[in-house]
Amino acid sequence: MRTAPTIWMALLIVLNATVSATSSAQTIEDVQRNFAATKARFTSIQATLLTHATRTSDANTTTGLPKNSEWNSTANWAVTRDKITMRGSIGVGIGQPQPAHPKTSCYIKNGEVVTSVIEDLSNKDEPQVITITRSKKGTMNPLDCGYTLQGTWYVDVLAANKFTIVGTEKNDNFGQLTVLEGTLSDGNKAKLFVAPEFGNIVVRSELLWNAGKDQSTFVVREVIQRNGICVPVSSVHIWTRVGAAAAAPVEIREWILKDISVGNVKDSVFQLPKLLPWATIKNDMEGTFSVVELNGKHTIIGY
């Protein structure tokens, strides 16, 4: 993969493209109908997800995140219209010592409920740790490059918020784009670049948050078409501290999809691993803490 500075410089050209002020042939109602058709057409995607992430020194001074950190991870990733799962080893920073017993993570989002399981498959004496929470806005995954905004499908984003078409933009990779701007219910501002020639997916979205001090930009770099679905095989998320003297990325996260299968993901992919004795379960939805006993029974031991 390319280094972070190279990616940043290359994307500056894309992100600073001029939007034509000429009116689009589409209306906002057309875009809404197209988004609805895109969601209805979507079935499922399963792939190997390769992630490469870099945090800059700016992250250290503004957020407390590790300074100049970089890491890779690999996971089995699958999505439907309302479910997401990622399973794989927990990533370790590049140049950092590898643990003797690397832990694996299983993340499953089913509607608004998120369940995660952390376990060490090589050490049976270390119990599994299960957490059940409500889905948090801002949790990222590759579907945010093309189909969703902070996990919400674009047809639902437009239904709940006021957007207007502000122009069009010619893109070398995705043709004529329709450009939308809107303010979300939480006050954050969003700008969407829709590609009618590619299944009406959003090939770039820009979200201003933290009172306009931060920007999240999701960019689709490459797609393939499988079974009538555009799959974002290469994409990137850039978090920028725009309020800084010189706007620079705090984090760049690249996603690459390989071994892609479309339309035939089995329900078993979204099932939890078998819970073993002495696994602990922290259920934030119910406010309980429980343990799995030898007979498989879940016993609440705290609130």
C-alpha positions in Angstrom: 0.0 0.0 0.0 1.0 3.6 -0.5 2.4 5.6 2.4 0.1 8.1 4.1 1.7 11.3 2.7 1.4 9.9 -0.9 -2.2 9.1 -0.4 -2.9 12.5 1.2 -1.3 14.4 -1.7 -3.1 12.3 -4.3 -6.5 12.9 -2.7 -6.0 16.6 -2.4 -6.6 16.8 -6.2 -9.8 14.8 -5.8 -11.1 16.6 -2.7 -10.4 20.1 -4.1 -12.3 19.5 -7.3 -14.5 22.3 -8.4 -18.3 21.7 -8.4 -20.2 23.1 -11.3 -22.9 25.6 -10.2 -25.1 24.5 -13.2 -28.3 22.8 -12.1 -28.5 19.1 -12.3 -31.0 17.3 -14.5 -32.0 15.3 -11.4 -34.3 16.5 -8.7 -33.8 15.7 -5.0 -36.9 13.4 -5.4 -35.1 11.6 -8.2 -32.0 11.1 -6.0 -34.3 9.8 -3.1 -35.9 7.3 -5.4 -32.6 6.1 -6.8 -31.2 5.7 -3.3 -34.3 3.6 -2.4 -33.7 1.4 -5.5 -30.0 1.0 -4.6 -30.8 -0.2 -1.1 -33.5 -2.6 -2.4 -31.1 -4.0 -5.0 -28.4 -4.6 -2.4 -28.3 -8.2 -1.2 -25.1 -9.1 0.6 -21.3 -9.0 0.3 -18.7 -11.2 1.8 -15.0 -10.6 1.5 -11.6 -10.6 3.1 -11.1 -7.1 4.5 -7.5 -5.7 4.6 -7.1 -2.5 6.6 -4.1 -0.2 6.7 -4.4 2.7 9.1 -2.0 5.6 10.0 -2.4 8.2 12.8 -0.2 11.3 12.6 1.5 13.2 15.3 -1.4 15.6 15.2 -3.5 12.8 16.7 -1.2 12.9 19.8 -1.7 16.6 20.5 -5.5 16.8 19.7 -7.0 13.5 20.7 -4.6 11.6 22.9 -4.3 8.8 20.4 -0.9 7.1 19.9 1.6 9.4 18.1 2.7 8.4 14.6 1.2 4.9 14.9 0.6 2.6 11.9 -1.0 -0.8 11.8 -2.5 -3.5 9.5 -5.3 -5.9 10.1 -7.1 -8.7 8.2 -10.7 -9.8 8.9 -13.5 -11.8 7.4 -16.2 -9.1 6.5 -19.8 -9.6 5.5 -22.8 -7.3 5.2 -26.4 -7.4 4.3 -28.9 -4.5 4.4 -29.2 -4.7 8.2 -26.3 -6.8 9.4 -22.5 -6.5 9.6 -19.8 -8.8 10.9 -16.0 -8.7 11.1 -14.0 -11.5 12.4 -10.2 -11.6 12.6 -7.1 -11.1 14.7 -6.8 -7.8 16.6 -4.3 -5.6 14.7 -0.9 -4.9 16.2 1.0 -1.7 15.3 3.7 -2.0 12.7 7.1 -2.2 14.4 5.5 -3.3 17.7 6.3 -6.6 19.4 3.8 -9.3 18.4 2.0 -10.9 21.4 2.7 -14.5 22.2 -1.0 -15.3 22.2 -2.7 -13.0 19.7 -6.4 -12.4 20.4 -9.2 -12.5 17.9 -12.2 -10.3 17.7 -15.7 -11.1 16.4 -18.0 -8.1 15.8 -21.6 -8.5 14.8 -24.1 -5.6 14.2 -27.7 -6.7 13.9 -29.9 -3.7 13.5 -29.1 -1.4 16.4 -27.5 -4.1 18.6 -23.7 -4.7 18.5 -22.1 -7.8 20.0 -18.4 -8.3 20.2 -16.4 -11.3 21.4 -12.8 -11.2 22.3 -11.0 -14.5 22.8 -7.6 -16.2 22.7 -8.0 -19.4 20.8 -4.6 -20.6 21.9 -5.2 -20.2 25.6 -8.2 -22.1 27.0 -7.6 -20.7 30.5 -8.4 -17.2 29.4 -12.2 -16.7 29.2 -14.0 -15.1 26.4 -15.2 -11.5 26.9 -18.5 -10.6 25.4 -19.9 -7.1 25.2 -23.5 -6.2 24.0 -24.1 -2.5 23.3 -26.3 -0.3 21.2 -24.8 0.7 17.9 -22.9 4.0 18.1 -23.0 6.6 15.4 -19.6 7.1 13.9 -18.5 3.4 13.9 -16.9 3.0 10.5 -16.8 0.1 8.0 -16.3 0.0 4.2 -20.1 0.2 3.5 -19.7 3.9 4.5 -17.8 4.2 1.2 -20.8 4.1 -1.2 -23.9 3.1 0.6 -24.2 4.5 4.2 -23.4 7.5 6.2 -22.3 6.6 9.7 -24.1 3.3 9.3 -27.4 4.8 8.0 -28.4 4.0 4.4 -28.6 7.1 2.2 -32.2 6.7 1.4 -32.9 7.0 5.2 -30.5 9.9 5.6 -32.4 11.9 3.0 -35.7 10.9 4.4 -34.8 12.2 7.9 -32.8 15.3 6.9 -33.1 18.2 4.4 -30.7 18.0 1.4 -30.5 20.1 -1.7 -28.7 19.6 -5.1 -26.0 22.2 -5.4 -24.5 21.2 -8.7 -22.6 18.6 -10.6 -19.0 17.5 -10.9 -17.1 15.6 -13.7 -15.1 12.7 -12.3 -12.5 10.8 -14.4 -13.4 7.5 -12.7 -17.1 7.8 -12.1 -18.5 10.2 -14.7 -20.9 13.0 -14.0 -21.6 13.3 -10.3 -24.6 14.8 -8.6 -23.6 16.9 -5.6 -25.8 17.3 -2.6 -25.5 19.3 0.6 -27.5 19.1 3.8 -27.5 19.6 7.6 -28.2 16.5 9.7 -30.5 16.4 12.8 -27.4 16.6 15.1 -26.2 19.8 13.4 -23.4 18.2 11.5 -23.1 19.2 7.8 -22.7 16.6 5.0 -21.8 16.9 1.3 -22.5 13.9 -1.0 -21.2 13.1 -4.5 -23.5 10.6 -6.2 -22.5 8.5 -9.2 -25.6 7.8 -11.3 -23.5 5.8 -13.8 -22.4 3.4 -11.0 -25.7 2.4 -9.3 -26.2 5.7 -7.6 -23.6 5.0 -4.9 -22.0 7.9 -3.1 -18.4 7.8 -4.3 -17.4 10.6 -1.9 -18.9 12.0 1.3 -17.7 14.8 3.5 -19.0 15.1 7.0 -18.2 18.1 9.2 -18.6 17.4 12.9 -17.4 18.7 16.3 -18.8 22.1 15.5 -17.1 22.2 12.2 -13.6 21.5 13.6 -13.3 18.0 12.2 -14.1 16.5 8.9 -14.5 12.8 7.9 -14.1 12.1 4.2 -15.0 8.8 2.7 -13.7 8.2 -0.9 -14.4 5.2 -3.2 -11.3 4.7 -5.3 -12.3 1.6 -7.3 -15.4 -0.5 -7.8 -16.3 -3.8 -9.5 -19.8 -4.9 -10.5 -21.1 -8.2 -9.3 -24.6 -9.5 -9.7 -25.8 -5.9 -10.3 -24.1 -4.5 -7.2 -21.2 -2.0 -7.2 -18.7 -3.3 -4.7 -16.2 -0.7 -3.4 -13.0 -2.9 -3.6 -10.7 0.0 -2.7 -11.7 2.9 -0.5 -10.3 5.3 2.1 -11.5 7.3 5.1 -9.6 10.5 6.1 -10.2 12.2 9.4 -8.9 15.8 9.2 -8.6 18.5 11.9 -9.8 21.4 9.7 -9.5 23.9 12.5 -5.7 23.5 12.6 -3.4 26.1 11.1 -2.7 23.8 8.2 -5.4 21.2 7.7 -3.8 17.8 7.9 -5.1 14.3 8.4 -5.3 12.9 11.9 -6.0 9.4 10.6 -6.0 7.8 7.2 -7.7 4.4 7.0 -7.5 2.4 3.8 -9.8 -0.6 3.0 -9.2 -3.3 0.4 -11.6 -6.1 -0.3 -10.5 -9.4 -1.7 -12.0 -12.9 -2.3 -15.4 -11.2 -2.9 -18.7 -13.0 -3.0 -22.0 -11.2 -3.7 -25.5 -12.4 -2.9 -25.0 -15.7 -1.2 -23.9 -14.9 2.3 -25.2 -17.5 4.8 -27.0 -16.5 8.0 -24.5 -18.6 10.0 -21.9 -15.9 9.2 -23.7 -13.6 11.6 -23.9 -16.1 14.5 -21.8 -15.7 17.6 -18.9 -18.1 18.3 -19.8 -20.9 20.8 -19.7 -19.4 24.3 -17.4 -21.5 26.5 -17.6 -21.9 30.3 -16.6 -18.9 32.4 -17.1 -16.5 29.5 -18.1 -13.1 30.8 -21.0 -11.1 29.3 -21.4 -7.3 29.8 -24.8 -6.3 28.5 -25.0 -2.5 28.4 -28.5 -2.8 26.9 -29.8 -4.5 30.0 -27.3 -3.1 32.5 -26.2 -6.6 33.6 -22.9 -8.6 34.0 -23.1 -12.4 33.8 -21.0 -15.5 33.4 -21.4 -18.7 31.5 -21.4 -21.7 33.8 -20.2 -25.2 33.0 -23.8 -26.3 32.1 -24.1 -23.4 29.7 -26.4 -21.4 31.9 -25.9 -17.6 32.0 -25.9 -16.4 35.6 -26.1 -12.7 36.4 -23.5 -11.7 38.9 -23.8 -8.0 38.8 -25.7 -4.9 37.6 
